Amino acid sequence: MKISFIGSGNMGFALMKAASKVIPAENIYITDADIEKARKAASSIGADVLDTNTEAVENGDFIFLAVKPQVLPQVLGEIAPAVKERNGKAVLVSMAAGWSINKIQSSILNSYEIKINKSIPVVRIMPNTPALIGQGMIALSASQDVPVKKIEELKKILSGAGIIDIIDEHYMDSVTALSGSGPAFVYLFLEALADGAVRAGLPRDKAYLYAAQTIKGASAMAQETGKHPGELKDMVTSPGGTTIAGIKALEEGAFRSAVMKAVEAAWKRAGELSEKIN
């Protein structure tokens, strides 16, 4: 199994690093407009650097399109002839926000008036930044022409980056708003927790440590116990105690409503970007 990465930014690097734990690093190929960036990424995991995006398609079983959405049209146009030559044997894996599977396929087909017998196998993924430390959440949708075996192979490749969940593509904008943008919302909450602790007299370094571990532990408890968040909240909330006093303050500040509005705003923006692209 060989994989190619077109682009070596933070998210691309996170996934190639995870892949290097599953397949031999020499079976991973990297291209990037910034050749020094590609060489640095390749050197850190033992991968190979290729000169062109066309070579990436020619050599990989999975081709990760790890470029920004605005760069993708240029890349698709460039690799279209090589995709034609592979005739369905290379699976394109896109992480470009807003780009639907259909849009990627049609862009390839429309480039250079290419006509191919087989449809183009495309997988769309939405990872998030915690994938950099192997704690990511990765949503995955595949076109109908991607064999089940290939999907299982891809899940294995990505397994070192975090949890992989197969979803229907029409949920991708919601996923983008939740797990894609969500880490930023959590960091804002973490910072606010720490600021509150500093206001209460805790040193700044201790405040960040306690806040981060509290969020990490609470999240792990929700996952591992499977209990409803409300039930877990009640386990902490004693009658007349400190927690209920804090919860009252959060409710007075419309905390839940603000968080829901943040996700909704991100979802609407994701939809606007998708509509503009597709």
KOLKOLMI-466190 format. One record per residue (C-alpha): residue number from 1; residue in three letters; x, y, z. Coordinates in Angstrom, 3 decimals, always signed. Layout:
<lolo num="NUM" residuo="ALA" east="X" north="Y" up="Z"/>
...
END
This chain:
<lolo num="1" residuo="MET" east="+0.000" north="+0.000" up="+0.000"/>
<lolo num="2" residuo="LYS" east="+1.461" north="+3.333" up="-1.102"/>
<lolo num="3" residuo="ILE" east="+0.103" north="+6.805" up="-0.376"/>
<lolo num="4" residuo="SER" east="+0.870" north="+10.268" up="-1.700"/>
<lolo num="5" residuo="PHE" east="+0.310" north="+13.654" up="-0.102"/>
<lolo num="6" residuo="ILE" east="-0.151" north="+16.703" up="-2.271"/>
<lolo num="7" residuo="GLY" east="+0.543" north="+19.365" up="+0.321"/>
<lolo num="8" residuo="SER" east="+2.403" north="+19.129" up="+3.618"/>
<lolo num="9" residuo="GLY" east="+0.690" north="+21.650" up="+5.893"/>
<lolo num="10" residuo="ASN" east="-0.202" north="+20.971" up="+9.522"/>
<lolo num="11" residuo="MET" east="-3.157" north="+18.702" up="+8.805"/>
<lolo num="12" residuo="GLY" east="-1.449" north="+16.882" up="+5.956"/>
<lolo num="13" residuo="PHE" east="+1.600" north="+16.337" up="+8.127"/>
<lolo num="14" residuo="ALA" east="-0.557" north="+15.056" up="+11.004"/>
<lolo num="15" residuo="LEU" east="-2.086" north="+12.407" up="+8.746"/>
<lolo num="16" residuo="MET" east="+1.167" north="+11.353" up="+7.090"/>
<lolo num="17" residuo="LYS" east="+2.752" north="+11.053" up="+10.523"/>
<lolo num="18" residuo="ALA" east="-0.127" north="+8.811" up="+11.624"/>
<lolo num="19" residuo="ALA" east="+0.167" north="+6.784" up="+8.409"/>
<lolo num="20" residuo="SER" east="+3.884" north="+6.209" up="+9.005"/>
<lolo num="21" residuo="LYS" east="+2.943" north="+4.169" up="+12.072"/>
<lolo num="22" residuo="VAL" east="+0.900" north="+1.790" up="+9.938"/>
<lolo num="23" residuo="ILE" east="+2.765" north="+1.482" up="+6.640"/>
<lolo num="24" residuo="PRO" east="+6.499" north="+1.700" up="+5.803"/>
<lolo num="25" residuo="ALA" east="+7.576" north="+5.344" up="+5.643"/>
<lolo num="26" residuo="GLU" east="+9.271" north="+4.707" up="+2.298"/>
<lolo num="27" residuo="ASN" east="+5.798" north="+4.015" up="+0.881"/>
<lolo num="28" residuo="ILE" east="+4.732" north="+7.578" up="+1.637"/>
<lolo num="29" residuo="TYR" east="+5.331" north="+10.258" up="-0.995"/>
<lolo num="30" residuo="ILE" east="+5.070" north="+14.019" up="-0.579"/>
<lolo num="31" residuo="THR" east="+4.797" north="+16.934" up="-2.979"/>
<lolo num="32" residuo="ASP" east="+4.433" north="+20.602" up="-2.133"/>
<lolo num="33" residuo="ALA" east="+4.777" north="+23.933" up="-3.932"/>
<lolo num="34" residuo="ASP" east="+7.245" north="+24.726" up="-1.132"/>
<lolo num="35" residuo="ILE" east="+9.838" north="+22.024" up="-1.776"/>
<lolo num="36" residuo="GLU" east="+11.777" north="+22.766" up="+1.417"/>
<lolo num="37" residuo="LYS" east="+8.621" north="+22.289" up="+3.441"/>
<lolo num="38" residuo="ALA" east="+8.057" north="+18.924" up="+1.749"/>
<lolo num="39" residuo="ARG" east="+11.649" north="+17.861" up="+2.406"/>
<lolo num="40" residuo="LYS" east="+11.389" north="+18.811" up="+6.068"/>
<lolo num="41" residuo="ALA" east="+8.179" north="+16.800" up="+6.476"/>
<lolo num="42" residuo="ALA" east="+9.625" north="+13.827" up="+4.590"/>
<lolo num="43" residuo="SER" east="+12.843" north="+13.870" up="+6.615"/>
<lolo num="44" residuo="SER" east="+10.968" north="+13.810" up="+9.923"/>
<lolo num="45" residuo="ILE" east="+9.156" north="+10.543" up="+9.096"/>
<lolo num="46" residuo="GLY" east="+11.459" north="+8.944" up="+6.506"/>
<lolo num="47" residuo="ALA" east="+9.173" north="+9.535" up="+3.502"/>
<lolo num="48" residuo="ASP" east="+10.160" north="+10.382" up="-0.079"/>
<lolo num="49" residuo="VAL" east="+9.720" north="+13.697" up="-1.869"/>
<lolo num="50" residuo="LEU" east="+8.437" north="+13.729" up="-5.448"/>
<lolo num="51" residuo="ASP" east="+8.964" north="+16.551" up="-7.920"/>
<lolo num="52" residuo="THR" east="+5.433" north="+16.883" up="-9.285"/>
<lolo num="53" residuo="ASN" east="+1.816" north="+16.307" up="-8.342"/>
<lolo num="54" residuo="THR" east="+1.500" north="+14.095" up="-11.409"/>
<lolo num="55" residuo="GLU" east="+4.129" north="+11.756" up="-9.929"/>
<lolo num="56" residuo="ALA" east="+2.147" north="+11.694" up="-6.699"/>
<lolo num="57" residuo="VAL" east="-0.880" north="+10.334" up="-8.568"/>
<lolo num="58" residuo="GLU" east="+1.219" north="+7.881" up="-10.548"/>
<lolo num="59" residuo="ASN" east="+2.793" north="+6.376" up="-7.412"/>
<lolo num="60" residuo="GLY" east="+0.030" north="+6.315" up="-4.795"/>
<lolo num="61" residuo="ASP" east="-2.882" north="+3.984" up="-4.106"/>
<lolo num="62" residuo="PHE" east="-4.395" north="+6.825" up="-2.055"/>
<lolo num="63" residuo="ILE" east="-3.776" north="+10.443" up="-3.067"/>
<lolo num="64" residuo="PHE" east="-4.340" north="+12.876" up="-0.189"/>
<lolo num="65" residuo="LEU" east="-5.340" north="+16.308" up="-1.444"/>
<lolo num="66" residuo="ALA" east="-3.968" north="+18.256" up="+1.519"/>
<lolo num="67" residuo="VAL" east="-4.190" north="+21.742" up="+0.032"/>
<lolo num="68" residuo="LYS" east="-6.319" north="+24.764" up="+0.794"/>
<lolo num="69" residuo="PRO" east="-9.751" north="+24.880" up="-0.900"/>
<lolo num="70" residuo="GLN" east="-8.769" north="+27.819" up="-3.100"/>
<lolo num="71" residuo="VAL" east="-5.745" north="+25.907" up="-4.414"/>
<lolo num="72" residuo="LEU" east="-7.648" north="+22.712" up="-5.216"/>
<lolo num="73" residuo="PRO" east="-8.924" north="+23.736" up="-8.691"/>
<lolo num="74" residuo="GLN" east="-5.358" north="+24.225" up="-9.900"/>
<lolo num="75" residuo="VAL" east="-4.251" north="+20.899" up="-8.411"/>
<lolo num="76" residuo="LEU" east="-7.179" north="+18.973" up="-9.891"/>
<lolo num="77" residuo="GLY" east="-6.524" north="+20.413" up="-13.311"/>
<lolo num="78" residuo="GLU" east="-2.869" north="+19.463" up="-13.050"/>
<lolo num="79" residuo="ILE" east="-3.424" north="+15.862" up="-11.981"/>
<lolo num="80" residuo="ALA" east="-6.417" north="+15.122" up="-14.238"/>
<lolo num="81" residuo="PRO" east="-4.379" north="+13.395" up="-17.001"/>
<lolo num="82" residuo="ALA" east="-2.633" north="+11.160" up="-14.449"/>
<lolo num="83" residuo="VAL" east="-5.976" north="+10.300" up="-12.831"/>
<lolo num="84" residuo="LYS" east="-7.217" north="+9.296" up="-16.277"/>
<lolo num="85" residuo="GLU" east="-4.218" north="+7.013" up="-16.774"/>
<lolo num="86" residuo="ARG" east="-4.790" north="+5.319" up="-13.397"/>
<lolo num="87" residuo="ASN" east="-8.346" north="+4.541" up="-14.581"/>
<lolo num="88" residuo="GLY" east="-9.926" north="+4.223" up="-11.135"/>
<lolo num="89" residuo="LYS" east="-6.976" north="+2.556" up="-9.395"/>
<lolo num="90" residuo="ALA" east="-6.034" north="+5.615" up="-7.345"/>
<lolo num="91" residuo="VAL" east="-8.416" north="+6.881" up="-4.654"/>
<lolo num="92" residuo="LEU" east="-8.459" north="+10.645" up="-4.167"/>
<lolo num="93" residuo="VAL" east="-8.784" north="+11.654" up="-0.498"/>
<lolo num="94" residuo="SER" east="-9.786" north="+15.291" up="-0.058"/>
<lolo num="95" residuo="MET" east="-9.772" north="+17.308" up="+3.154"/>
<lolo num="96" residuo="ALA" east="-10.656" north="+20.592" up="+1.431"/>
<lolo num="97" residuo="ALA" east="-13.547" north="+22.220" up="+3.283"/>
<lolo num="98" residuo="GLY" east="-16.591" north="+22.890" up="+1.153"/>
<lolo num="99" residuo="TRP" east="-15.576" north="+20.701" up="-1.787"/>
<lolo num="100" residuo="SER" east="-18.170" north="+17.988" up="-2.367"/>
<lolo num="101" residuo="ILE" east="-17.295" north="+14.590" up="-3.808"/>
<lolo num="102" residuo="ASN" east="-19.341" north="+15.402" up="-6.898"/>
<lolo num="103" residuo="LYS" east="-17.529" north="+18.721" up="-7.390"/>
<lolo num="104" residuo="ILE" east="-14.133" north="+17.012" up="-7.225"/>
<lolo num="105" residuo="GLN" east="-15.189" north="+14.322" up="-9.691"/>
<lolo num="106" residuo="SER" east="-16.723" north="+16.799" up="-12.128"/>
<lolo num="107" residuo="SER" east="-13.666" north="+19.062" up="-11.937"/>
<lolo num="108" residuo="ILE" east="-11.442" north="+16.142" up="-12.925"/>
<lolo num="109" residuo="LEU" east="-13.766" north="+15.064" up="-15.728"/>
<lolo num="110" residuo="ASN" east="-14.088" north="+18.590" up="-17.110"/>
<lolo num="111" residuo="SER" east="-10.342" north="+19.202" up="-17.187"/>
<lolo num="112" residuo="TYR" east="-8.901" north="+18.926" up="-20.676"/>
<lolo num="113" residuo="GLU" east="-12.230" north="+17.404" up="-21.822"/>
<lolo num="114" residuo="ILE" east="-11.152" north="+14.118" up="-20.274"/>
<lolo num="115" residuo="LYS" east="-13.358" north="+11.102" up="-20.841"/>
<lolo num="116" residuo="ILE" east="-12.751" north="+7.947" up="-18.838"/>
<lolo num="117" residuo="ASN" east="-14.607" north="+4.665" up="-18.690"/>
<lolo num="118" residuo="LYS" east="-14.626" north="+4.332" up="-14.916"/>
<lolo num="119" residuo="SER" east="-15.900" north="+6.897" up="-12.448"/>
<lolo num="120" residuo="ILE" east="-13.370" north="+8.516" up="-10.160"/>
<lolo num="121" residuo="PRO" east="-13.156" north="+7.064" up="-6.627"/>
<lolo num="122" residuo="VAL" east="-13.138" north="+9.934" up="-4.135"/>
<lolo num="123" residuo="VAL" east="-13.182" north="+10.004" up="-0.347"/>
<lolo num="124" residuo="ARG" east="-13.919" north="+13.183" up="+1.548"/>
<lolo num="125" residuo="ILE" east="-12.620" north="+13.555" up="+5.091"/>
<lolo num="126" residuo="MET" east="-12.911" north="+16.241" up="+7.731"/>
<lolo num="127" residuo="PRO" east="-10.146" north="+15.894" up="+10.329"/>
<lolo num="128" residuo="ASN" east="-9.434" north="+18.368" up="+13.107"/>
<lolo num="129" residuo="THR" east="-6.257" north="+19.742" up="+14.663"/>
<lolo num="130" residuo="PRO" east="-6.017" north="+17.280" up="+17.607"/>
<lolo num="131" residuo="ALA" east="-5.037" north="+14.765" up="+14.911"/>
<lolo num="132" residuo="LEU" east="-1.589" north="+16.324" up="+15.323"/>
<lolo num="133" residuo="ILE" east="-1.281" north="+14.419" up="+18.605"/>
<lolo num="134" residuo="GLY" east="-3.288" north="+11.347" up="+17.569"/>
<lolo num="135" residuo="GLN" east="-6.477" north="+12.564" up="+19.274"/>
<lolo num="136" residuo="GLY" east="-8.385" north="+13.784" up="+16.255"/>
<lolo num="137" residuo="MET" east="-11.966" north="+13.267" up="+15.129"/>
<lolo num="138" residuo="ILE" east="-12.146" north="+12.346" up="+11.451"/>
<lolo num="139" residuo="ALA" east="-15.424" north="+12.189" up="+9.526"/>
<lolo num="140" residuo="LEU" east="-15.261" north="+10.123" up="+6.333"/>
<lolo num="141" residuo="SER" east="-17.588" north="+9.932" up="+3.320"/>
<lolo num="142" residuo="ALA" east="-16.869" north="+7.938" up="+0.174"/>
<lolo num="143" residuo="SER" east="-18.249" north="+7.879" up="-3.342"/>
<lolo num="144" residuo="GLN" east="-20.093" north="+4.728" up="-4.358"/>
<lolo num="145" residuo="ASP" east="-17.206" north="+3.599" up="-6.552"/>
<lolo num="146" residuo="VAL" east="-14.793" north="+3.255" up="-3.623"/>
<lolo num="147" residuo="PRO" east="-14.632" north="-0.474" up="-2.742"/>
<lolo num="148" residuo="VAL" east="-15.296" north="-1.476" up="+0.859"/>
<lolo num="149" residuo="LYS" east="-11.785" north="-2.935" up="+0.989"/>
<lolo num="150" residuo="LYS" east="-10.319" north="+0.444" up="+0.093"/>
<lolo num="151" residuo="ILE" east="-12.351" north="+2.175" up="+2.798"/>
<lolo num="152" residuo="GLU" east="-11.048" north="-0.308" up="+5.371"/>
<lolo num="153" residuo="GLU" east="-7.484" north="+0.262" up="+4.171"/>
<lolo num="154" residuo="LEU" east="-7.953" north="+4.017" up="+4.486"/>
<lolo num="155" residuo="LYS" east="-9.393" north="+3.691" up="+7.985"/>
<lolo num="156" residuo="LYS" east="-6.299" north="+1.689" up="+8.937"/>
<lolo num="157" residuo="ILE" east="-4.022" north="+4.370" up="+7.478"/>
<lolo num="158" residuo="LEU" east="-5.813" north="+7.086" up="+9.466"/>
<lolo num="159" residuo="SER" east="-6.218" north="+5.109" up="+12.693"/>
<lolo num="160" residuo="GLY" east="-3.143" north="+6.671" up="+14.304"/>
<lolo num="161" residuo="ALA" east="-4.634" north="+10.158" up="+13.928"/>
<lolo num="162" residuo="GLY" east="-7.720" north="+9.543" up="+16.073"/>
<lolo num="163" residuo="ILE" east="-11.294" north="+8.284" up="+15.787"/>
<lolo num="164" residuo="ILE" east="-12.654" north="+7.677" up="+12.275"/>
<lolo num="165" residuo="ASP" east="-16.403" north="+7.803" up="+11.732"/>
<lolo num="166" residuo="ILE" east="-18.153" north="+7.075" up="+8.431"/>
<lolo num="167" residuo="ILE" east="-21.031" north="+9.466" up="+7.774"/>
<lolo num="168" residuo="ASP" east="-23.305" north="+10.513" up="+4.944"/>
<lolo num="169" residuo="GLU" east="-21.739" north="+13.417" up="+3.061"/>
<lolo num="170" residuo="HIS" east="-24.683" north="+15.740" up="+3.632"/>
<lolo num="171" residuo="TYR" east="-23.618" north="+15.957" up="+7.314"/>
<lolo num="172" residuo="MET" east="-20.192" north="+17.375" up="+6.447"/>
<lolo num="173" residuo="ASP" east="-21.104" north="+21.022" up="+7.059"/>
<lolo num="174" residuo="SER" east="-22.409" north="+20.091" up="+10.511"/>
<lolo num="175" residuo="VAL" east="-19.230" north="+18.129" up="+11.229"/>
<lolo num="176" residuo="THR" east="-17.132" north="+21.086" up="+10.080"/>
<lolo num="177" residuo="ALA" east="-18.970" north="+23.316" up="+12.541"/>
<lolo num="178" residuo="LEU" east="-18.693" north="+20.865" up="+15.442"/>
<lolo num="179" residuo="SER" east="-15.422" north="+18.954" up="+15.336"/>
<lolo num="180" residuo="GLY" east="-13.677" north="+21.118" up="+12.741"/>
<lolo num="181" residuo="SER" east="-14.267" north="+24.469" up="+14.454"/>
<lolo num="182" residuo="GLY" east="-14.986" north="+23.001" up="+17.888"/>
<lolo num="183" residuo="PRO" east="-11.387" north="+22.855" up="+19.144"/>
<lolo num="184" residuo="ALA" east="-11.215" north="+26.658" up="+18.928"/>
<lolo num="185" residuo="PHE" east="-14.380" north="+26.930" up="+21.024"/>
<lolo num="186" residuo="VAL" east="-12.899" north="+24.543" up="+23.587"/>
<lolo num="187" residuo="TYR" east="-9.638" north="+26.513" up="+23.726"/>
<lolo num="188" residuo="LEU" east="-11.647" north="+29.662" up="+24.355"/>
<lolo num="189" residuo="PHE" east="-13.478" north="+27.893" up="+27.189"/>
<lolo num="190" residuo="LEU" east="-10.174" north="+26.561" up="+28.546"/>
<lolo num="191" residuo="GLU" east="-8.708" north="+30.064" up="+28.548"/>
<lolo num="192" residuo="ALA" east="-11.798" north="+31.424" up="+30.285"/>
<lolo num="193" residuo="LEU" east="-11.636" north="+28.700" up="+32.942"/>
<lolo num="194" residuo="ALA" east="-8.000" north="+29.539" up="+33.566"/>
<lolo num="195" residuo="ASP" east="-8.721" north="+33.274" up="+33.712"/>
<lolo num="196" residuo="GLY" east="-11.398" north="+32.618" up="+36.307"/>
<lolo num="197" residuo="ALA" east="-8.943" north="+30.609" up="+38.370"/>
<lolo num="198" residuo="VAL" east="-6.343" north="+33.380" up="+38.109"/>
<lolo num="199" residuo="ARG" east="-9.021" north="+35.823" up="+39.291"/>
<lolo num="200" residuo="ALA" east="-9.502" north="+33.488" up="+42.250"/>
<lolo num="201" residuo="GLY" east="-5.773" north="+33.626" up="+43.051"/>
<lolo num="202" residuo="LEU" east="-4.291" north="+30.564" up="+41.275"/>
<lolo num="203" residuo="PRO" east="-0.968" north="+31.138" up="+39.461"/>
<lolo num="204" residuo="ARG" east="-1.345" north="+31.278" up="+35.658"/>
<lolo num="205" residuo="ASP" east="+0.692" north="+28.133" up="+34.913"/>
<lolo num="206" residuo="LYS" east="-1.277" north="+26.130" up="+37.466"/>
<lolo num="207" residuo="ALA" east="-4.546" north="+27.526" up="+36.132"/>
<lolo num="208" residuo="TYR" east="-3.822" north="+26.299" up="+32.584"/>
<lolo num="209" residuo="LEU" east="-2.695" north="+22.885" up="+33.850"/>
<lolo num="210" residuo="TYR" east="-5.803" north="+22.357" up="+35.966"/>
<lolo num="211" residuo="ALA" east="-8.174" north="+23.719" up="+33.330"/>
<lolo num="212" residuo="ALA" east="-6.719" north="+21.564" up="+30.528"/>
<lolo num="213" residuo="GLN" east="-6.708" north="+18.377" up="+32.584"/>
<lolo num="214" residuo="THR" east="-10.227" north="+19.063" up="+33.827"/>
<lolo num="215" residuo="ILE" east="-11.530" north="+19.324" up="+30.258"/>
<lolo num="216" residuo="LYS" east="-9.531" north="+16.279" up="+29.168"/>
<lolo num="217" residuo="GLY" east="-10.746" north="+14.192" up="+32.096"/>
<lolo num="218" residuo="ALA" east="-14.370" north="+15.257" up="+31.765"/>
<lolo num="219" residuo="SER" east="-14.339" north="+14.442" up="+28.035"/>
<lolo num="220" residuo="ALA" east="-12.781" north="+11.038" up="+28.655"/>
<lolo num="221" residuo="MET" east="-15.360" north="+10.282" up="+31.333"/>
<lolo num="222" residuo="ALA" east="-18.211" north="+11.146" up="+28.952"/>
<lolo num="223" residuo="GLN" east="-16.766" north="+8.855" up="+26.282"/>
<lolo num="224" residuo="GLU" east="-15.862" north="+5.946" up="+28.519"/>
<lolo num="225" residuo="THR" east="-18.993" north="+5.845" up="+30.672"/>
<lolo num="226" residuo="GLY" east="-21.453" north="+6.588" up="+27.874"/>
<lolo num="227" residuo="LYS" east="-23.565" north="+8.513" up="+30.377"/>
<lolo num="228" residuo="HIS" east="-25.603" north="+11.547" up="+29.375"/>
<lolo num="229" residuo="PRO" east="-23.709" north="+14.805" up="+30.026"/>
<lolo num="230" residuo="GLY" east="-26.558" north="+15.966" up="+32.258"/>
<lolo num="231" residuo="GLU" east="-26.161" north="+12.894" up="+34.457"/>
<lolo num="232" residuo="LEU" east="-22.416" north="+13.454" up="+34.734"/>
<lolo num="233" residuo="LYS" east="-23.040" north="+17.102" up="+35.590"/>
<lolo num="234" residuo="ASP" east="-25.424" north="+16.070" up="+38.367"/>
<lolo num="235" residuo="MET" east="-22.749" north="+13.760" up="+39.806"/>
<lolo num="236" residuo="VAL" east="-20.619" north="+16.869" up="+40.473"/>
<lolo num="237" residuo="THR" east="-23.427" north="+19.150" up="+41.624"/>
<lolo num="238" residuo="SER" east="-24.153" north="+18.969" up="+45.343"/>
<lolo num="239" residuo="PRO" east="-27.147" north="+20.808" up="+46.851"/>
<lolo num="240" residuo="GLY" east="-26.149" north="+24.324" up="+47.867"/>
<lolo num="241" residuo="GLY" east="-22.542" north="+23.694" up="+46.823"/>
<lolo num="242" residuo="THR" east="-19.905" north="+25.459" up="+44.756"/>
<lolo num="243" residuo="THR" east="-20.756" north="+23.789" up="+41.453"/>
<lolo num="244" residuo="ILE" east="-24.409" north="+24.791" up="+41.393"/>
<lolo num="245" residuo="ALA" east="-23.356" north="+28.363" up="+42.178"/>
<lolo num="246" residuo="GLY" east="-21.087" north="+28.303" up="+39.142"/>
<lolo num="247" residuo="ILE" east="-23.749" north="+26.692" up="+36.942"/>
<lolo num="248" residuo="LYS" east="-26.206" north="+29.426" up="+37.945"/>
<lolo num="249" residuo="ALA" east="-23.689" north="+32.044" up="+36.819"/>
<lolo num="250" residuo="LEU" east="-23.217" north="+30.256" up="+33.487"/>
<lolo num="251" residuo="GLU" east="-26.968" north="+30.021" up="+32.919"/>
<lolo num="252" residuo="GLU" east="-27.376" north="+33.717" up="+33.732"/>
<lolo num="253" residuo="GLY" east="-24.749" north="+34.403" up="+31.066"/>
<lolo num="254" residuo="ALA" east="-26.657" north="+32.280" up="+28.516"/>
<lolo num="255" residuo="PHE" east="-23.700" north="+29.892" up="+28.271"/>
<lolo num="256" residuo="ARG" east="-25.549" north="+27.061" up="+26.549"/>
<lolo num="257" residuo="SER" east="-27.252" north="+29.400" up="+24.122"/>
<lolo num="258" residuo="ALA" east="-23.939" north="+31.068" up="+23.259"/>
<lolo num="259" residuo="VAL" east="-22.288" north="+27.710" up="+22.525"/>
<lolo num="260" residuo="MET" east="-25.226" north="+26.563" up="+20.398"/>
<lolo num="261" residuo="LYS" east="-25.122" north="+29.850" up="+18.496"/>
<lolo num="262" residuo="ALA" east="-21.380" north="+29.421" up="+17.889"/>
<lolo num="263" residuo="VAL" east="-21.875" north="+25.986" up="+16.324"/>
<lolo num="264" residuo="GLU" east="-24.861" north="+27.235" up="+14.335"/>
<lolo num="265" residuo="ALA" east="-22.883" north="+30.223" up="+13.018"/>
<lolo num="266" residuo="ALA" east="-20.011" north="+27.949" up="+11.976"/>
<lolo num="267" residuo="TRP" east="-22.494" north="+25.561" up="+10.311"/>
<lolo num="268" residuo="LYS" east="-24.145" north="+28.375" up="+8.350"/>
<lolo num="269" residuo="ARG" east="-20.755" north="+29.661" up="+7.226"/>
<lolo num="270" residuo="ALA" east="-19.700" north="+26.163" up="+6.145"/>
<lolo num="271" residuo="GLY" east="-22.898" north="+25.943" up="+4.115"/>
<lolo num="272" residuo="GLU" east="-22.222" north="+29.298" up="+2.480"/>
<lolo num="273" residuo="LEU" east="-18.703" north="+28.223" up="+1.495"/>
<lolo num="274" residuo="SER" east="-19.962" north="+24.883" up="+0.175"/>
<lolo num="275" residuo="GLU" east="-22.661" north="+26.600" up="-1.885"/>
<lolo num="276" residuo="LYS" east="-20.139" north="+29.062" up="-3.307"/>
<lolo num="277" residuo="ILE" east="-17.751" north="+26.271" up="-4.343"/>
<lolo num="278" residuo="ASN" east="-20.275" north="+23.742" up="-5.588"/>
END
